[in-house]
């Protein structure tokens, strides 16, 4: 229907050419499965615009597929455009075929075939014809975008694999078991190694470090974080994201550096994975990472091994073969309310080979650790977790029978020699007093659009994610809980030198 209705509002707004219209016929001249259209294609300076007059006809085949055929109308038929137009009549033939394929859950899927021939008439440079053909074929991209449900498809694939990981037993051969054992060995070495260098992370909730395992020159990067999802969902995300529609949309984009991805499924727990990457360094060749991905349940969690493999991928242009060994280790943590929590350790060692020296490679390698931050943000449920924590505090506040006799507000009520801060916080009244030698005190009053207990619970929840992100603290730690309503806390802030 989308292709047949050539002059729909959606398709008309996507067309920058001067004319696109449906030619109305007298009743009985055309059948219900036919429509006639006219269009004028813009041509460069010194060339006449090209006029197309054609008929679309659709039919349903015995195999339930649907075809739309496009054929040019006779040259002797003229169209009144309401003004004189100097054009050359061009011709075209198109066969569009749509066939249903297996659904992705409740998401319908169909396969499209689009074949086109055209004759622009007269003399037209080959380069221009190629450009016009590409522009015409772009209609299929517009069709895909019009119905795209990439996010829903990726979620379905993730859920399907997560269910398999959780509920279906897997059988592993000797090579797979050996690969998992090697992954455990590298993970444990990196975990126990005390000679590491802290790496500044762009994500406050992802810790990064660099380790030289067994004193080798090649660096191994380690990233740790907590994911707001179950271990099964985490493992499924890693295994499906490498071939997700979201990832495939990044292919060819300079900032992502992804040139090609090929996946060959072996079984439910293993797959061959080729990724061709642009290092973003001028004059350097693309790097091919040829790997095998295996997941396996272990005590307390799940481990995924991504390591080099000799599988022969059918790729058009081969780059320099690089080496990588990546381990994902997922451990079950206590849930926060109804939200599962998983401790994630991402360990990766990359050898880009070729003419790249080890020091340069050790600078490039940590970029791969940024994937852990992308992973964390995909499942982030900060608002839900903080809300659940505040609800628990509110319930405890409601049951307070005897309060503390300590009073603090009078100490800050009348600050002598205080100074009002203009614009410190929007819609707030802020006063401060600087005593010198790093000491000072202050007071802020502000109206909050929330009930009393909810506001109190927000401030009492010292280690909430909201407090961490809004205060800019480098570290917020609950040192000691003395009682339900008394605790010792520590916060660390990074101050800029004057």
Steps between C-alpha positions, in 0.01 A plus 500: 500500500784744585667442163176494299386840635766698318342835591437442870570800724801328654666419169418839348671685785813285443518603131688820401406475131267759339199272423352191663127442446232241439324513162127459558309291246134473418320220682542168319818600319728354768443201729498514881852355511639762261608863534670741259764749615712774349829642626764738376859442608730797545811494278816712521549823311505471116299175512121478460302361792368147446128421507375155610142386438433151631242256633527297824321163509499265798407133535506231768680179402419140592791492748339796687768741376388832351646664190473853366593546133580844358486565124528822301195631316494567119695805380194651328323561832551856624462633856381852584722630782332842506802667345736444210790269585794421274562131565614182329282191548689220676389141559530255787411146601491384863413168664445524877445174694415465870485160672430419864775330699514374860386753759729627774266430792192711424690721252407416137790459256509499121766478231505761223635462146523816285612485134501808279587595144485854359584688180548874546503563125749722316859540617555468876849453656557158655592653836168688511305184411672318785407781739136494388481121540634526855244770574222277367615199702502718813123449501566158654695664781207735559266199504715328762518814714124549479431166668824456697469342845869434556481556874211253536681238289819536707298464821334186367836342411641591841198354680508182292866431581459599866222241529727233344784588739270480799300189415678278246792268578799521263755239398859617449778322311859474623621804303222718641569388857870565450428853373285571806775374734755730335256788538461427872879488539552842340209647699643374831851626417371849426286492814788402728770714340584794729735666251251698297456856383175684565341633183282810500152390396257723309222333703503551880326167549752299297842435654787438261858377543790371292690182590819344358420132554811292577709815439440485125531827304150471356245670723170345614210733574248427774168681553258428784148628557154402621219440251130538581407166344520126564810298413303330221401834347858625526646194328230508233566869430872442439427209264224676304630858494791409273244424228211721609330740263627788714858380447450445127378859465847609619682322216679751279470790744840657567452570871414135574783354292296192408554397137350151481333239722447132414331253736477123446291323766632162614240416764312673783818560702764569234553706185779611269545876498698717258527875552700720265598832659648831393756611761442866419873548430590639153678255267434203731318199355179356637534230765315168482402335828411135427357346815276238652250602770397247768283549809474257791336496841741479793449500875340831598471637148590476131825537307543594133822434310583689180830375360686459171385232258613376158151481349503606133258792471384592151600867491560706187810692612732365768670736743795435730409215733504624860474300822259543791406311813196630685331357807167609643430378854153550647425440868161513671451780755211569738207662323393857576127467550387304196792610283770230459864604537805347333868561563680520164872465437616567145855387427656554159847463353554631147795459265449711187820366341651646186729801541339633818746517786400360840485843681266637232291184512470530878348845449249376241397184686318674790252644250346155486414530871247773419270220385433424869353848546273453197390170650419657839299785349293258290341348813523801731207525741633771732164673549323176586775389742518834681119512519489151657765600753312817595178305549677277753630807686153659499347191658764510773441873554130434555581261784727735698380512861783682672728749330858605571553778756784649296417837342702646213281762335564772761872481433437614143199726559680831562836495326687819585670687217331277247498582129214440262589304186319621190409234246646212702195285426188598301205607721706463818613730781864421583726648770861406573774592745864428420713470813830436325745208505257288302212551744160650439127455547188582306126476480258456209122517500300382202147381424471138388203359307481183708342382823698537824599135552608455140722809521657382827562152358679651198758673722534210744583257218864616497629238258214526250590517132325836472724647772806360328417648161374844617765583761797424280665308786784274402404264780208466744533227761295387798785441748298379796135461589466582872123464515201523268520879501867562568791422271856601419555592136794604286500698179788594274492795260746610237590869541658708226806703591468878488 
